């Protein structure tokens, strides 16, 4: 298993978002446990490229610790695509201006950070897991992290997984995804996502079985317990 630990450094790293309700409303935070009032839950941030396996790992952690984890997906915090003055805009291969889904500036960082803070201080969770492309690249998200994980997978594996998802689940034309990947997706990953692995406490191989990844995460959390509050 390819697992690379890193020395943790204290570093502030440089949604379609609707009006964001409190963490208990709207499905943005999955509440799977109760902690004592006054407890500030530690935060595990998981980043990685598209289709690297980060969301699968985060969901597995929530199921692995069913009485403990609140789960936040940064994909829920993209600014509305129909609001042209918010987020970062780009031209797709079809020539239509659209939201740049591969740019951290398209995430409503303030709303995501507020939801994360609310979940961590609600007294309802023993741990909060936040996952997304930019979980280690957005300063206000990374600043909350007690532990930081980056899930790595080779570019060809990630692209194949994404295309399979487009075809089998979303029933979309994969040719558009391929062209957009070559137009900007590959460069955005290299500029904004891949460098964040150097900010991680642990880099995991996203091609490994989920059970192996869970074991590695358990070791990280056990060897580096959250500070008492």
C-alpha positions as CSV (number, residue, x, y, z in Angstrom):
1,X,0.0,0.0,0.0
2,X,1.3,3.4,-0.9
3,X,0.9,5.7,2.1
4,X,3.1,8.7,2.6
5,X,3.1,10.5,5.9
6,X,4.1,14.1,6.1
7,X,5.1,16.3,9.0
8,X,2.2,18.5,9.8
9,X,2.8,22.2,9.5
10,X,0.5,24.9,10.8
11,X,-0.2,26.7,7.6
12,X,-3.1,28.8,6.2
13,X,-3.5,27.6,2.7
14,X,-4.6,29.9,0.0
15,X,-21.2,26.4,-4.0
16,X,-24.5,25.5,-7.0
17,X,-24.6,27.2,-3.5
18,X,-28.0,28.2,-2.3
19,X,-28.6,30.2,0.8
20,X,-26.9,28.0,3.3
21,X,-29.1,26.9,6.3
22,X,-27.8,25.8,9.6
23,X,-25.9,22.5,9.6
24,X,-28.9,20.5,10.6
25,X,-31.0,21.6,7.6
26,X,-30.7,21.0,3.9
27,X,-28.5,17.9,3.9
28,X,-25.2,19.8,3.8
29,X,-24.0,18.2,6.9
30,X,-24.6,14.5,7.6
31,X,-25.2,14.2,11.3
32,X,-24.4,10.7,12.5
33,X,-23.6,11.1,16.1
34,X,-23.9,13.2,19.3
35,X,-21.2,14.6,21.5
36,X,-21.3,16.5,24.7
37,X,-22.3,20.2,24.7
38,X,-19.3,22.5,24.8
39,X,-17.1,20.1,22.9
40,X,-15.4,21.4,19.8
41,X,-15.1,18.6,17.3
42,X,-11.8,18.0,15.5
43,X,-11.9,18.4,11.7
44,X,-10.5,16.0,9.1
45,X,-10.0,17.6,5.7
46,X,-9.7,15.4,2.6
47,X,-8.6,16.7,-0.7
48,X,-7.7,15.1,-4.0
49,X,-8.3,15.4,-7.8
50,X,-11.6,14.6,-9.5
51,X,-12.4,10.9,-9.2
52,X,-9.4,10.3,-7.0
53,X,-11.5,8.5,-4.4
54,X,-11.8,11.3,-1.8
55,X,-15.6,11.3,-1.6
56,X,-15.7,7.5,-1.4
57,X,-13.2,7.6,1.5
58,X,-15.1,10.4,3.3
59,X,-18.4,8.5,3.0
60,X,-16.7,5.3,4.2
61,X,-15.5,7.2,7.2
62,X,-19.0,8.3,8.0
63,X,-20.2,4.7,7.8
64,X,-17.1,3.4,9.7
65,X,-17.8,5.8,12.6
66,X,-21.6,5.8,12.5
67,X,-22.1,7.5,15.9
68,X,-19.4,10.1,15.4
69,X,-19.1,11.9,12.1
70,X,-20.6,14.9,10.4
71,X,-19.8,14.9,6.7
72,X,-19.5,18.1,4.6
73,X,-19.1,18.1,0.8
74,X,-17.5,21.2,-0.7
75,X,-19.3,20.4,-3.9
76,X,-22.4,21.7,-2.2
77,X,-20.9,25.2,-2.0
78,X,-20.3,26.2,-5.6
79,X,-21.8,29.6,-6.3
80,X,-24.9,29.5,-8.5
81,X,-23.9,28.9,-12.1
82,X,-26.6,31.3,-13.3
83,X,-25.1,34.3,-11.4
84,X,-22.5,35.7,-13.8
85,X,-20.9,38.1,-11.3
86,X,-20.0,35.4,-8.8
87,X,-17.3,32.8,-9.0
88,X,-14.8,32.4,-11.9
89,X,-16.2,32.1,-15.4
90,X,-14.7,30.2,-18.4
91,X,-15.6,29.2,-21.9
92,X,-16.5,25.6,-22.4
93,X,-15.6,23.6,-25.5
94,X,-19.1,24.4,-26.8
95,X,-18.3,28.1,-26.7
96,X,-20.7,28.9,-23.9
97,X,-19.6,30.9,-20.9
98,X,-20.0,28.8,-17.7
99,X,-18.9,28.5,-14.1
100,X,-15.3,27.2,-13.9
101,X,-16.0,24.1,-11.7
102,X,-12.2,23.4,-11.5
103,X,-11.3,26.8,-9.9
104,X,-11.3,27.4,-6.1
105,X,-12.7,30.9,-6.7
106,X,-16.0,29.3,-7.7
107,X,-16.6,27.9,-4.2
108,X,-18.5,30.1,-1.7
109,X,-15.7,29.8,0.8
110,X,-17.4,31.9,3.5
111,X,-20.5,29.8,3.4
112,X,-18.6,26.6,3.6
113,X,-16.4,27.8,6.4
114,X,-19.4,29.0,8.4
115,X,-21.1,25.6,8.0
116,X,-17.9,23.8,9.0
117,X,-17.5,26.0,12.1
118,X,-21.2,25.5,13.1
119,X,-20.8,21.7,12.8
120,X,-17.6,21.7,14.8
121,X,-19.1,23.7,17.6
122,X,-22.6,22.3,17.7
123,X,-21.9,19.7,20.3
124,X,-23.6,17.1,18.1
125,X,-20.5,15.5,16.5
126,X,-17.3,13.8,17.7
127,X,-15.6,14.6,14.4
128,X,-16.3,16.6,11.2
129,X,-15.1,15.4,7.9
130,X,-14.9,17.9,5.0
131,X,-14.0,16.8,1.5
132,X,-13.5,18.3,-1.9
133,X,-11.1,19.3,-4.6
134,X,-10.0,22.4,-2.6
135,X,-10.3,21.2,1.0
136,X,-6.6,21.9,1.5
137,X,-6.4,24.9,-0.9
138,X,-9.0,27.2,0.6
139,X,-7.5,29.1,3.5
140,X,-10.7,29.3,5.6
141,X,-11.3,25.5,5.2
142,X,-7.7,24.4,5.8
143,X,-7.4,26.6,8.8
144,X,-10.1,24.5,10.6
145,X,-8.3,21.2,9.9
146,X,-6.9,19.1,12.7
147,X,-5.7,16.5,10.3
148,X,-5.2,16.9,6.5
149,X,-5.3,14.0,4.0
150,X,-4.7,14.1,0.2
151,X,-6.0,11.2,-1.9
152,X,-3.8,10.7,-5.0
153,X,-4.6,8.7,-8.1
154,X,-2.8,8.8,-11.5
155,X,-4.3,11.2,-14.1
156,X,-5.4,8.4,-16.4
157,X,-7.2,6.5,-13.6
158,X,-9.0,9.6,-12.6
159,X,-10.0,10.5,-16.1
160,X,-11.2,6.9,-16.8
161,X,-13.3,7.0,-13.6
162,X,-14.8,10.3,-14.5
163,X,-15.8,9.2,-18.0
164,X,-17.3,6.0,-16.6
165,X,-19.4,8.1,-14.2
166,X,-20.5,10.4,-17.0
167,X,-21.6,7.5,-19.1
168,X,-23.1,5.1,-16.6
169,X,-24.6,7.4,-14.0
170,X,-25.1,10.9,-15.5
171,X,-25.8,9.6,-19.0
172,X,-23.7,12.5,-20.5
173,X,-21.6,12.6,-23.7
174,X,-18.1,11.8,-22.5
175,X,-16.6,13.6,-25.5
176,X,-17.5,17.0,-23.9
177,X,-15.8,16.0,-20.7
178,X,-12.7,14.9,-22.6
179,X,-12.5,18.2,-24.5
180,X,-13.0,20.2,-21.3
181,X,-10.3,18.2,-19.6
182,X,-7.9,19.0,-22.3
183,X,-9.0,22.7,-22.5
184,X,-8.7,23.5,-18.8
185,X,-9.4,20.7,-16.4
186,X,-5.9,19.2,-16.6
187,X,-4.2,22.6,-16.1
188,X,-6.5,23.6,-13.2
189,X,-5.7,20.3,-11.4
190,X,-2.0,21.0,-11.8
191,X,-2.3,24.6,-10.6
192,X,-4.8,24.3,-7.7
193,X,-5.3,20.8,-6.6
194,X,-2.1,18.7,-6.9
195,X,0.1,21.2,-5.0
196,X,-2.1,20.9,-1.9
197,X,-0.8,17.3,-1.3
198,X,2.3,19.0,0.1
199,X,0.1,20.4,2.9
200,X,-1.2,17.0,3.9
201,X,-0.3,15.0,7.0
202,X,-1.0,11.8,4.9
203,X,-1.0,11.1,1.2
204,X,-3.1,8.0,0.3
205,X,-3.1,5.9,-2.9
206,X,-6.7,6.3,-4.2
207,X,-6.4,3.0,-6.2
208,X,-6.1,1.0,-3.0
209,X,-9.1,-0.8,-1.4
210,X,-11.2,1.4,0.8
211,X,-10.6,-0.9,3.8
212,X,-6.8,-0.3,3.5
213,X,-7.4,3.5,3.4
214,X,-9.6,3.4,6.4
215,X,-6.9,1.5,8.3
216,X,-4.4,4.2,7.4
217,X,-6.7,7.0,8.5
218,X,-7.3,5.2,11.8
219,X,-3.6,5.1,12.3
220,X,-3.3,8.8,11.6
221,X,-6.1,9.8,14.0
222,X,-4.8,7.4,16.7
223,X,-1.2,8.5,16.4
224,X,-2.1,12.2,16.4
225,X,-5.1,12.6,18.7
226,X,-7.0,15.9,18.6
227,X,-6.1,18.3,21.4
228,X,-8.4,18.5,24.3
229,X,-10.8,21.4,24.4
